[in-house]
Amino acid sequence: MTTKAVELWSYRELIRNLALRDLRTRYKGSALGYLWTQLAPLGMMLVYVIVFSLLLPSGIAMFPVFIIVALLPWNYTAESIIGGTRSIIDNAALIKKVYFPREVLPLVTVFSSLINFVLSLPMMFVVMAVVQLTTIGRLNFSWSFAYLPVLMLIQTIMLAGFAMLLGSAAVFYRDVVHLIGIIMNIWFFLTPIIYPLGVFGEGLTVRLVRWFNPMASLIEFYREILYGNVVAVGQIPTPALPALSSVLRVSVTALVILVVGYWVFQRVSRNFGEEI
């Protein structure tokens, strides 16, 4: 695996160029172009704010911030996994014509989605600032924000594993491409994005969700460092660092997913040419 990592590093320029090409293709012909990295999640946030602040009040303080700090990491996950699932079959012609490590293709999808995520962060901080200033009259930013790159790294490791695993599976079982959208919708509602996991208490159900849904823990981590503890309207959430033991648990889970995804990819990638 170390040898392969060195080989992939030598193709870093190819990965970067393909990721940028993917972004340019995504927004090609759009009048607003890269502004959609800001507007799309902002629009989704507004929908949830209208539903859960006006129609079905959630009672959560600074609800737009509560939503946006979870929605952006989820979008990164959804884009990476859905794109990663199609990464091999959508590049069949390239695979047949040019030699390069096949792992490049799912990794390109993940890094392209990561760039999209990073480009959307300024909008997130603007939303946070506006909501905090209008709600409590001051900014509620914290030094815990510096932990953001750590969480992004853990998430990227996990998504690289999922992208390789599902990308290779889709080559042999095309139904995976159609199923993944349904699975992502189910996963969305099993992850505490539009609700706090604490609504279920601290019993066995919550512990199982944290253990078997790594995104649930990651979303909680993002929310802890950017938003803070979930409090009722009228109170002020306090951003803080997540528990180190929890971060280590999710880090190990991400590494296991990466190793399994890489192992499966290596086992089956030699047959890609015959299947596509």
C-alpha positions as a Markdown table, in Angstrom:
| # | Residue | x | y | z |
|---|---|---|---|---|
| 1 | Met | 0.0 | 0.0 | 0.0 |
| 2 | Thr | 3.0 | 2.3 | 0.7 |
| 3 | Thr | 4.3 | 1.7 | -2.8 |
| 4 | Lys | 0.9 | 2.5 | -4.3 |
| 5 | Ala | 0.7 | 5.7 | -2.2 |
| 6 | Val | 4.1 | 6.8 | -3.6 |
| 7 | Glu | 2.8 | 6.1 | -7.2 |
| 8 | Leu | -0.4 | 8.0 | -6.6 |
| 9 | Trp | 1.7 | 10.9 | -5.2 |
| 10 | Ser | 3.6 | 11.0 | -8.5 |
| 11 | Tyr | 0.2 | 11.5 | -10.3 |
| 12 | Arg | -0.8 | 14.4 | -8.0 |
| 13 | Glu | -0.8 | 16.8 | -10.9 |
| 14 | Leu | -3.1 | 14.6 | -12.9 |
| 15 | Ile | -5.5 | 14.3 | -9.9 |
| 16 | Arg | -5.4 | 18.1 | -9.5 |
| 17 | Asn | -6.1 | 18.8 | -13.1 |
| 18 | Leu | -8.9 | 16.3 | -13.4 |
| 19 | Ala | -10.5 | 17.6 | -10.2 |
| 20 | Leu | -10.4 | 21.2 | -11.6 |
| 21 | Arg | -11.7 | 19.9 | -14.9 |
| 22 | Asp | -14.6 | 18.3 | -13.1 |
| 23 | Leu | -15.4 | 21.5 | -11.4 |
| 24 | Arg | -15.3 | 23.5 | -14.6 |
| 25 | Thr | -17.5 | 21.0 | -16.3 |
| 26 | Arg | -20.0 | 21.1 | -13.4 |
| 27 | Tyr | -20.5 | 24.8 | -13.8 |
| 28 | Lys | -19.9 | 25.2 | -17.5 |
| 29 | Gly | -22.7 | 27.2 | -19.2 |
| 30 | Ser | -24.0 | 28.4 | -15.9 |
| 31 | Ala | -24.6 | 32.2 | -15.7 |
| 32 | Leu | -23.6 | 32.2 | -12.0 |
| 33 | Gly | -20.8 | 29.7 | -12.3 |
| 34 | Tyr | -18.9 | 29.0 | -9.1 |
| 35 | Leu | -21.4 | 31.2 | -7.2 |
| 36 | Trp | -23.5 | 28.1 | -7.1 |
| 37 | Thr | -21.1 | 26.6 | -4.5 |
| 38 | Gln | -22.5 | 29.3 | -2.2 |
| 39 | Leu | -26.1 | 29.6 | -3.5 |
| 40 | Ala | -27.0 | 25.9 | -3.6 |
| 41 | Pro | -26.4 | 25.1 | 0.1 |
| 42 | Leu | -27.7 | 28.5 | 1.1 |
| 43 | Gly | -31.0 | 27.7 | -0.7 |
| 44 | Met | -31.3 | 24.4 | 1.0 |
| 45 | Met | -30.6 | 26.0 | 4.4 |
| 46 | Leu | -33.4 | 28.5 | 3.8 |
| 47 | Val | -35.8 | 25.7 | 3.0 |
| 48 | Tyr | -35.0 | 24.0 | 6.3 |
| 49 | Val | -35.1 | 27.3 | 8.2 |
| 50 | Ile | -38.6 | 28.1 | 6.8 |
| 51 | Val | -39.9 | 24.6 | 7.6 |
| 52 | Phe | -38.3 | 24.2 | 11.1 |
| 53 | Ser | -38.4 | 27.9 | 12.3 |
| 54 | Leu | -41.8 | 29.0 | 10.9 |
| 55 | Leu | -43.9 | 26.0 | 10.0 |
| 56 | Leu | -42.6 | 23.4 | 12.6 |
| 57 | Pro | -40.6 | 25.5 | 15.1 |
| 58 | Ser | -37.6 | 23.5 | 16.4 |
| 59 | Gly | -36.9 | 25.7 | 19.4 |
| 60 | Ile | -33.2 | 25.5 | 18.6 |
| 61 | Ala | -31.1 | 28.7 | 19.1 |
| 62 | Met | -29.6 | 30.2 | 15.9 |
| 63 | Phe | -31.2 | 27.5 | 13.8 |
| 64 | Pro | -29.7 | 28.7 | 10.5 |
| 65 | Val | -26.2 | 28.2 | 11.9 |
| 66 | Phe | -27.2 | 24.8 | 13.4 |
| 67 | Ile | -28.3 | 23.7 | 9.9 |
| 68 | Ile | -25.6 | 25.2 | 7.7 |
| 69 | Val | -22.6 | 23.8 | 9.7 |
| 70 | Ala | -24.0 | 20.3 | 9.2 |
| 71 | Leu | -25.4 | 20.6 | 5.7 |
| 72 | Leu | -22.1 | 21.5 | 4.1 |
| 73 | Pro | -20.2 | 18.5 | 5.4 |
| 74 | Trp | -23.1 | 16.3 | 4.3 |
| 75 | Asn | -23.1 | 17.8 | 0.8 |
| 76 | Tyr | -19.4 | 16.9 | 0.6 |
| 77 | Thr | -20.2 | 13.3 | 1.6 |
| 78 | Ala | -23.1 | 13.0 | -0.8 |
| 79 | Glu | -21.3 | 14.5 | -3.8 |
| 80 | Ser | -18.2 | 12.3 | -3.2 |
| 81 | Ile | -20.1 | 9.1 | -2.8 |
| 82 | Ile | -22.5 | 9.5 | -5.7 |
| 83 | Gly | -19.7 | 10.8 | -8.0 |
| 84 | Gly | -17.3 | 8.1 | -6.7 |
| 85 | Thr | -19.8 | 5.4 | -7.5 |
| 86 | Arg | -19.9 | 6.5 | -11.2 |
| 87 | Ser | -16.2 | 7.4 | -11.4 |
| 88 | Ile | -15.0 | 4.3 | -13.2 |
| 89 | Ile | -17.9 | 3.6 | -15.5 |
| 90 | Asp | -18.1 | 7.3 | -16.6 |
| 91 | Asn | -14.4 | 7.2 | -17.6 |
| 92 | Ala | -14.4 | 3.9 | -19.5 |
| 93 | Ala | -12.9 | 5.5 | -22.6 |
| 94 | Leu | -10.1 | 7.0 | -20.6 |
| 95 | Ile | -9.3 | 3.7 | -18.9 |
| 96 | Lys | -9.1 | 1.9 | -22.2 |
| 97 | Lys | -6.8 | 4.5 | -23.8 |
| 98 | Val | -4.3 | 5.7 | -21.2 |
| 99 | Tyr | -2.4 | 4.0 | -18.4 |
| 100 | Phe | -2.6 | 5.5 | -15.0 |
| 101 | Pro | -3.5 | 4.2 | -11.5 |
| 102 | Arg | -7.2 | 3.5 | -11.6 |
| 103 | Glu | -7.5 | 4.8 | -8.0 |
| 104 | Val | -7.0 | 8.2 | -9.5 |
| 105 | Leu | -10.6 | 8.4 | -10.7 |
| 106 | Pro | -12.5 | 7.9 | -7.4 |
| 107 | Leu | -9.9 | 10.2 | -5.7 |
| 108 | Val | -10.5 | 12.9 | -8.3 |
| 109 | Thr | -14.2 | 12.8 | -7.4 |
| 110 | Val | -13.5 | 13.2 | -3.7 |
| 111 | Phe | -11.0 | 16.0 | -4.2 |
| 112 | Ser | -13.3 | 17.8 | -6.6 |
| 113 | Ser | -16.1 | 17.6 | -4.0 |
| 114 | Leu | -13.6 | 18.8 | -1.3 |
| 115 | Ile | -12.8 | 21.9 | -3.4 |
| 116 | Asn | -16.5 | 22.5 | -3.7 |
| 117 | Phe | -16.8 | 22.2 | 0.1 |
| 118 | Val | -13.9 | 24.6 | 0.7 |
| 119 | Leu | -15.4 | 27.1 | -1.7 |
| 120 | Ser | -18.7 | 27.1 | 0.2 |
| 121 | Leu | -17.0 | 27.8 | 3.6 |
| 122 | Pro | -17.0 | 31.7 | 3.1 |
| 123 | Met | -20.7 | 31.6 | 2.7 |
| 124 | Met | -21.0 | 29.5 | 5.9 |
| 125 | Phe | -19.0 | 32.0 | 7.9 |
| 126 | Val | -21.0 | 34.9 | 6.5 |
| 127 | Val | -24.3 | 33.2 | 7.6 |
| 128 | Met | -22.8 | 32.5 | 11.0 |
| 129 | Ala | -21.7 | 36.1 | 11.4 |
| 130 | Val | -25.1 | 37.6 | 10.3 |
| 131 | Val | -27.2 | 35.3 | 12.5 |
| 132 | Gln | -25.0 | 35.8 | 15.5 |
| 133 | Leu | -24.9 | 39.6 | 15.1 |
| 134 | Thr | -28.7 | 39.8 | 14.7 |
| 135 | Thr | -29.4 | 37.4 | 17.5 |
| 136 | Ile | -27.0 | 38.2 | 20.3 |
| 137 | Gly | -25.4 | 41.4 | 19.0 |
| 138 | Arg | -21.9 | 40.0 | 18.7 |
| 139 | Leu | -19.8 | 37.3 | 17.1 |
| 140 | Asn | -19.7 | 33.9 | 18.8 |
| 141 | Phe | -16.6 | 32.6 | 16.9 |
| 142 | Ser | -14.2 | 30.4 | 18.8 |
| 143 | Trp | -10.6 | 29.2 | 18.5 |
| 144 | Ser | -12.1 | 25.7 | 18.2 |
| 145 | Phe | -12.7 | 26.6 | 14.5 |
| 146 | Ala | -9.0 | 25.8 | 14.0 |
| 147 | Tyr | -10.0 | 22.1 | 14.4 |
| 148 | Leu | -11.9 | 22.3 | 11.1 |
| 149 | Pro | -9.0 | 21.0 | 8.9 |
| 150 | Val | -8.7 | 17.9 | 11.2 |
| 151 | Leu | -12.3 | 17.0 | 10.7 |
| 152 | Met | -12.0 | 17.6 | 6.9 |
| 153 | Leu | -9.0 | 15.3 | 6.7 |
| 154 | Ile | -10.8 | 12.5 | 8.6 |
| 155 | Gln | -13.8 | 12.9 | 6.4 |
| 156 | Thr | -11.7 | 12.8 | 3.2 |
| 157 | Ile | -10.0 | 9.6 | 4.3 |
| 158 | Met | -13.4 | 8.0 | 4.9 |
| 159 | Leu | -14.8 | 9.2 | 1.6 |
| 160 | Ala | -11.8 | 8.0 | -0.4 |
| 161 | Gly | -12.4 | 4.5 | 0.9 |
| 162 | Phe | -16.2 | 4.7 | 0.1 |
| 163 | Ala | -15.5 | 6.1 | -3.4 |
| 164 | Met | -13.1 | 3.2 | -4.2 |
| 165 | Leu | -15.3 | 0.6 | -2.8 |
| 166 | Leu | -18.5 | 1.8 | -4.5 |
| 167 | Gly | -16.8 | 2.8 | -7.7 |
| 168 | Ser | -15.4 | -0.8 | -8.2 |
| 169 | Ala | -18.8 | -2.3 | -7.1 |
| 170 | Ala | -20.6 | -0.3 | -9.8 |
| 171 | Val | -18.4 | -1.7 | -12.6 |
| 172 | Phe | -19.7 | -5.2 | -11.9 |
| 173 | Tyr | -23.2 | -4.4 | -10.5 |
| 174 | Arg | -24.7 | -1.5 | -12.3 |
| 175 | Asp | -27.7 | -1.5 | -10.0 |
| 176 | Val | -25.4 | 0.1 | -7.4 |
| 177 | Val | -25.5 | 3.4 | -9.4 |
| 178 | His | -29.3 | 3.5 | -9.1 |
| 179 | Leu | -29.4 | 2.3 | -5.5 |
| 180 | Ile | -26.9 | 4.8 | -4.2 |
| 181 | Gly | -29.3 | 7.8 | -4.5 |
| 182 | Ile | -31.9 | 6.0 | -2.4 |
| 183 | Ile | -29.3 | 4.9 | 0.1 |
| 184 | Met | -28.0 | 8.5 | 0.4 |
| 185 | Asn | -31.6 | 9.8 | 1.1 |
| 186 | Ile | -32.0 | 7.2 | 3.9 |
| 187 | Trp | -28.6 | 8.0 | 5.3 |
| 188 | Phe | -29.4 | 11.7 | 5.3 |
| 189 | Phe | -32.3 | 11.1 | 7.7 |
| 190 | Leu | -30.3 | 8.7 | 9.8 |
| 191 | Thr | -27.7 | 11.5 | 10.4 |
| 192 | Pro | -28.4 | 14.4 | 12.8 |
| 193 | Ile | -28.4 | 17.2 | 10.2 |
| 194 | Ile | -31.9 | 18.7 | 10.6 |
| 195 | Tyr | -32.2 | 17.5 | 14.2 |
| 196 | Pro | -29.8 | 17.1 | 17.2 |
| 197 | Leu | -28.9 | 13.5 | 18.1 |
| 198 | Gly | -29.6 | 14.4 | 21.7 |
| 199 | Val | -33.4 | 14.3 | 21.0 |
| 200 | Phe | -33.1 | 10.6 | 21.4 |
| 201 | Gly | -31.4 | 10.9 | 24.8 |
| 202 | Glu | -28.2 | 9.1 | 25.6 |
| 203 | Gly | -29.3 | 5.5 | 25.5 |
| 204 | Leu | -28.4 | 2.5 | 23.5 |
| 205 | Thr | -30.0 | 3.8 | 20.3 |
| 206 | Val | -27.7 | 6.9 | 20.2 |
| 207 | Arg | -24.6 | 4.9 | 21.0 |
| 208 | Leu | -25.4 | 2.5 | 18.2 |
| 209 | Val | -25.9 | 5.4 | 15.8 |
| 210 | Arg | -22.6 | 6.9 | 16.7 |
| 211 | Trp | -20.8 | 3.6 | 16.3 |
| 212 | Phe | -22.3 | 2.4 | 13.1 |
| 213 | Asn | -22.9 | 5.8 | 11.4 |
| 214 | Pro | -19.5 | 7.6 | 11.2 |
| 215 | Met | -21.2 | 10.6 | 9.6 |
| 216 | Ala | -23.4 | 11.1 | 12.6 |
| 217 | Ser | -20.3 | 11.5 | 14.8 |
| 218 | Leu | -18.6 | 13.7 | 12.2 |
| 219 | Ile | -21.6 | 16.0 | 11.9 |
| 220 | Glu | -21.7 | 16.3 | 15.7 |
| 221 | Phe | -18.0 | 17.2 | 15.6 |
| 222 | Tyr | -18.5 | 19.9 | 13.0 |
| 223 | Arg | -21.4 | 21.2 | 15.0 |
| 224 | Glu | -19.5 | 21.2 | 18.3 |
| 225 | Ile | -16.6 | 23.3 | 16.9 |
| 226 | Leu | -18.6 | 25.7 | 14.7 |
| 227 | Tyr | -22.0 | 26.0 | 16.5 |
| 228 | Gly | -21.6 | 24.6 | 20.0 |
| 229 | Asn | -23.8 | 22.7 | 22.3 |
| 230 | Val | -27.5 | 22.6 | 21.2 |
| 231 | Val | -29.5 | 25.0 | 23.3 |
| 232 | Ala | -33.0 | 26.5 | 23.2 |
| 233 | Val | -33.9 | 29.8 | 21.7 |
| 234 | Gly | -32.8 | 32.7 | 24.0 |
| 235 | Gln | -29.6 | 30.9 | 25.0 |
| 236 | Ile | -26.1 | 31.1 | 23.5 |
| 237 | Pro | -24.4 | 27.9 | 22.3 |
| 238 | Thr | -20.7 | 27.6 | 23.2 |
| 239 | Pro | -18.4 | 26.1 | 20.6 |
| 240 | Ala | -15.9 | 23.6 | 22.0 |
| 241 | Leu | -13.6 | 20.7 | 20.9 |
| 242 | Pro | -15.1 | 17.2 | 20.6 |
| 243 | Ala | -13.9 | 14.5 | 23.0 |
| 244 | Leu | -10.5 | 13.1 | 21.9 |
| 245 | Ser | -11.7 | 9.5 | 22.4 |
| 246 | Ser | -14.6 | 10.1 | 20.0 |
| 247 | Val | -12.4 | 11.7 | 17.4 |
| 248 | Leu | -9.9 | 8.8 | 17.6 |
| 249 | Arg | -12.8 | 6.3 | 17.3 |
| 250 | Val | -14.0 | 8.0 | 14.1 |
| 251 | Ser | -10.5 | 8.3 | 12.8 |
| 252 | Val | -9.9 | 4.5 | 13.2 |
| 253 | Thr | -13.3 | 3.9 | 11.4 |
| 254 | Ala | -12.2 | 6.2 | 8.5 |
| 255 | Leu | -8.9 | 4.3 | 8.2 |
| 256 | Val | -10.7 | 0.9 | 8.2 |
| 257 | Ile | -13.0 | 2.1 | 5.5 |
| 258 | Leu | -10.1 | 3.4 | 3.4 |
| 259 | Val | -8.1 | 0.1 | 3.8 |
| 260 | Val | -11.2 | -2.0 | 2.9 |
| 261 | Gly | -12.1 | 0.2 | -0.1 |
| 262 | Tyr | -8.5 | 0.1 | -1.3 |
| 263 | Trp | -8.2 | -3.7 | -0.8 |
| 264 | Val | -11.4 | -4.4 | -2.8 |
| 265 | Phe | -10.4 | -1.9 | -5.5 |
| 266 | Gln | -7.0 | -3.6 | -5.9 |
| 267 | Arg | -8.6 | -7.0 | -6.1 |
| 268 | Val | -11.0 | -6.2 | -8.9 |
| 269 | Ser | -9.4 | -3.3 | -10.8 |
| 270 | Arg | -7.5 | -5.6 | -13.1 |
| 271 | Asn | -10.9 | -6.7 | -14.6 |
| 272 | Phe | -12.3 | -3.3 | -15.2 |
| 273 | Gly | -11.3 | -3.3 | -18.9 |
| 274 | Glu | -13.3 | -6.5 | -19.5 |
| 275 | Glu | -16.4 | -5.2 | -17.8 |
| 276 | Ile | -16.7 | -1.6 | -19.1 |
